[in-house]
Amino acid sequence: MRVGDIVRPCPSLHINDSVGKAAETLRQSGVAVLPVVADGQVVGVVDEERLFAISLNSHHHRQVIDLMMPVPAVLMTEMPIEQAAWVMQRYGARALPVVDGAGRLKGVVTRSDVASALLRGLRPPRIGGMATPFGVYLTTGNHRGGVGDFALMTTGVVMALCLAAARAITALALYAIDALQGTRLFSAYLSGIGTMPPAPWGGSWLDLLPWLEMLLFFALMRMLPLTGFHGAEHQVVHAIERGEDLLPEAVSRMPLEHPRCGTNLAALVLLLTTIAVSRAPAPLMIVLVIATLLFWRQAGMLLQRLFTVKRPTPKQLLNGIRAGRQLLERFQHQPSRFVPLPMQVWNMGFLQVLIGAWLTLGVLREIAKALGFPPLPL
């Protein structure tokens, strides 16, 4: 691992900057040392202790050049981490500037950065993931861990099958009602128009069918092992982002719901779609849209809790932990690894899921057509 893999971007100071600007820049930077640059080269550093001492003497008219210290050493981006540790130990430096081959400032590296790299403790600030029937998938966009593309496609297959099953159950229920009551709900369901008898609110009973299908879809998903892997994925993501060790006793204490889960986005789409197709008056529709934009995340978290996530089994939890450890190992080996944007999109996993769902629905349509079944509305 190289110094360039762990360098912290930071602002720099100019020799003519005021000590007040230096103090505020240091406070906002989150590091204890800032480099001073002149003519594009690092000429000194200003640290927290010197600024604090100056503040006690109230010398606000002084400039950075009056209190900066010489740079004991600079680190090169291509320098191995072990060599950087030796340099910092030799000079007793809490942090050192990092420059590239042309001497341009790239940021700083602190002792804690070096220690975390050497002790294999580096963590990505944010990761995403997905549950599949074969286990947990995790990604930073540039790194991947857990199951592969085929498993992601099977998630789309399972979701498509659950959706088809929900529609088939709905169609069979309407067909049975028609047989018992002499109504024409089934034909109305297939055509998407008309209903018998009319709904009390003046609309169509068909307006409720998408909600019924969605409820059945989520109920079917809830019964599958997929939702247990979903819970394991969320708990591992929470553990990594909170800096917890990936041990069963630690990960099992993490929340099952996650605010960045795709279920939350599904909740937003469902609510906005329902409002769009409703016959509510315009003022009420505006109020509903505003309420949705304010509370869609809470609705998504509730949807996770009720349907899309459940507590994983010990085996599922261990699967998620293995995926997390694999991701961290790859990240720690190459923290600054960058892949092109198309590959980052592919690594998120959504395209694989969509491909699996699209292929499955296409096959189901062809099977229904070959057997002579009427096509269900999409």
N, C-alpha and C positions, 0 to 999 in steps of 0.2 A: 504494500500500500504506500502511496506517495503523499507528501504534504499537500499537494494540490487536491487530493481527495477529501481533505478535512478542513481546508482553509475557510475561514469565516469572512465573507465580504463585509467591509466596514468603511465608514467615511474617513477621509484624511483631513488633516489640518494644514494650513499654510503658515509660514513663519510670521506673517504679519497679522494673523488673526488675533482677536482679543482673547484674554483669558476667560471672559464670560462666555464667548462663543465656544471655546474649547470645553468648558465645564458642561454646557448644555449638550454639545455634540457627544461628549463622553457618556453623559447620563442616558441619552436616547439610544446609544449604540449597543448597550448591554455588555460591553467588554471593559476591561480595566486599563487597557493601554491603547492609545491611538497613534498612528504614525504621522510624522510631519513631513510634507513633501515640498520640494523646491526644484523647479525645472524638470519635473517628472521623476525625480529620484528621491528616495527616502533619505532624509538628512538627520532625523532624530525621532524621539518618541515623547509623548506626554502621558503620564500615568495618573491614577486616581490620588495617590498619596501626595504628589507635588501640588496638584490642584487644590486639594483639601488644605494643605499648609498655606498656600497663597490666600485662600478664602478667609482664613483666620486673621490674616494681617490686612485684609481689605485693600489689597493692591489691585483694584479693578482696572487701573489704567495700563497695566502691563500687557505685553504681547506674548504670543507663544514662543517667540525666539528667546525671551528672557528666562523661560523656565523649562524648555525642552532639554532632554538628556540625550547624549550620544547613543546611537544604536549599537549595542554590544555585538550583535550579529543579525543577519537576515537569513531567512530560510528560503530555499528555492522550491518551486512547485514540484520539480522532479526528484527532490530529495526523499529518500526512504524515511518512514516514520521513526524507525529506530535511531537513525542518525540525528533527526530533529530532537528526539528525546535527549540524546547525549549533549547536543549543543545547548539546549535549555538548562540541563543540569550543570554544565560547565560554567555558564554565565549566571546562574541563579535567576534566570528570567521567568517571570510569570506569563509573559506573552511576547511573541516576536513577530515583526512584519514578514510577509511572504511576497516574494517578487518572482516574475517569470524570467525567462532567459534573456530578455531585453532590459531587465531591471525595472519593469513596470509593476507598480503595486497591485497585488491581487487581494490583499486582506491581511488578517492576522491569524495566528494559531496560538491557543492558550495551552497551559499545562493540562487542563481537564480534557481538551480535545485530544491531545496525544495519549493521555492515560486511557480514555474511552476507546480509542482505536487499538491500542496495544492489548487491552483487556477484553476486546471483542464486544464492546458495549454500545456501539453506534446503532442508532435507530432512525429510520425514516420518519419525518414529521407527520406524514399522513399516508395511509394505505387504503386500498379498496379490496373488495373480495366478492366471492360468489359461492353459493352452495350448489353442489351437483349430487346426483345419485351415487357417485363414486367417491365423494369426499369434498374437502374444502379447497378452494382456489383463492390465492392472495396475490396482489400486485401493487407495485408503486407506480406503474406505468412504464418504468425502465427496467424493472426486475419482476420476476415471477416466482411463485412457489406453490407447491401442492399439485393437484391434478392438472391434466393437460387439456388441449383443445377438444378432443373427442368427448371428454367428460362434460365440458361446457355445452357442447351441442346436445348432449343427452338431457341437459336441463331444459332446453327448448323443446325437446321431444316430449318430456314429461308434462310440461306446461300445456303444450298443444293437446295432448291426450286428455288432460284434465278439463280443458276448455271444451273439447269435443264431447266428452262424457257429460259435462254439465248441460250442454245444449241438447244432447240426446235424451237425458232425463227430463228436461223441460218439455221437449216435444212429446215424449211418451205420456207425461202427465196430462198435457193438453188433449192428446188423442183419447186418453181414458175419460177425461171430463166430457168430451164431445159424445163418446159412446154412451155415457150414463145420463147426460143432461140434454142431449140433442142440440148442443151449441155448435159453433163453427170456429172455435178458438184455434184449432190446429191449422186449418187452412189460412186463417188470418195470420198466424205465426209465420207460416211459410212465405206468404206474399208480403207481409209487413204492413198490410192495410186492413182496416175493418175489424170489428169485434162484435161479439154477441154474448150477453147483453151489453149495453153501453155502461161505462164506468160512472159512478156517482158524481165525480167532479167534472163531468162533461167531456173528458178526454177518452183515451182508449186504455183498456186493460193491458194492451201491449206495452204501454209505457213502463209497466212494472217488471216486464220479463227480463230486460238486461240486468236489473238489480238481482232478480232471482238467479239468473245464470251466474252472475259474479259471486253471489253468496255460495252457490253450489260449487263453483270453481275453487274458492278459498277453502271450503269445507273439505273437498277432496284433497287439496294440497296439504291441509293440516294432518291428514291421516298418513301421509307418506314420510319415510325417513328423511326426505329432503329438508324438511323444516327443522329436524334435529341438527343436521349439518349446518343449516342456516344459523341456528343458535350458537354452535361452536365457532363458526366464522366470526360472528359479532363479538363473542367473548375474547377471541384471540386478537382481533383488531383493537379492541379496547385495551387489552393488556400491553400490546406493543406500543400503542400511542401514549400510554400512561407510564411507560418505562418499567413495567412489571416483568419479573422473570417468567419465562414460559414453562411453568410447572403446573401440574393439574390443580393443586390446592390454591394457587394464585389465580389462574385463569378461570376456575369455576366460580370465583367470587365476582367476576365481572358482570355487568348488565347484559341481558339478552337482547335488548333493543338497541339500535344504533341510529343516531339522527341523520346519517348520510345514506341509509338503506334505500334501495330502489323502491321499496314498498311505499315510502313517503311520497315519492314522485308519482307512483300509481294512484295514491289517494288524491293528490292534487288534480290529476287528469280526470279521475272519476267524478270528483265534485264539480269541476268546471264543465265537463260534458253534460252532467245532469242539469246544471243551471242553463246551459245553452239550449237544450232540447225541451226545457220546461215551458209551460205557458204562463209563467209568472209575469205580473205587470212589470214594466221597466224599472220603476223605483225600487221594488222589492228585489229585482234581479241585480241591481247595482249593489244593494246592501249585502246580498248573498255572495257576490263576487268579492267584495271587500272582506267579509267575514272569512271566506275561503282563503284568501291571500294571507290573512293574519293567523289562521289556525290550522293550515293544512299539515304542518309538521306534527302537531298534536294528534290530528286525525290519523296520520301515517303511523305514529308510534302506537296508537290504539289498535290499528289494523295489524301491525306486527305482533302485538301482544296476544290478540285473539286468534289469528289465523296463520301468519307466515313464519313465525318463530316459536320453537318450543325448546325446553331444556334438553341438551344433548345427552346421549348415553355416554358412559365412560369411554367406550370405544370411539364414538364420534368426536368426543373432546380430544382424545389423543391424536386422532387424525388431523384435527385443526391445529394442534400444537406442532405436529410434524411439519405441516405446511408453513406455519409461522417461523419455525427454526430454519427451514430451507430458505425462505425468503430473506431472513436476517443474515444467514451465512453468505448468500450471494450479494446482498447489499454491503455487508462489511468488507467483502473482498474487493468490491468496486463501487464505493459510495457515489462517485461522480459519473457513473456510467450514464450515457445519454443515447437514446434511440430516436430515429425520425418520428415525426408526429403520426404518420399512418400506422407505424408499429405500436406507438403508445395507445392509439385508439383500439387496435386489435388486442393489445394486452389487457385492456379493461374487461374483455370477455363478453360484452353485450352482442357484438356481431356474431359470435359463435352461437349464442343462444337464439338469436333471431334466425340464423340459418337453419338450426335444428327444428325450430317451430315451423318455419315456412315449408321445409321439406315434408314434415309430418302432416301438416294440414293439406298439402297438395296430394300426398298419397291417400289420405282419408277421403278426399273429394273423389279421387279416381275410383277408389274401392266402392264408395256409395253409388257412384254412377254406374259401375259395372254390375252391381247387385240390383239396380233399379230403384234404389231408395230416393225419395225426393231430396233435393239439396237443402240443407239448413241455411238460414240466413247468416251471413258473416257479420 
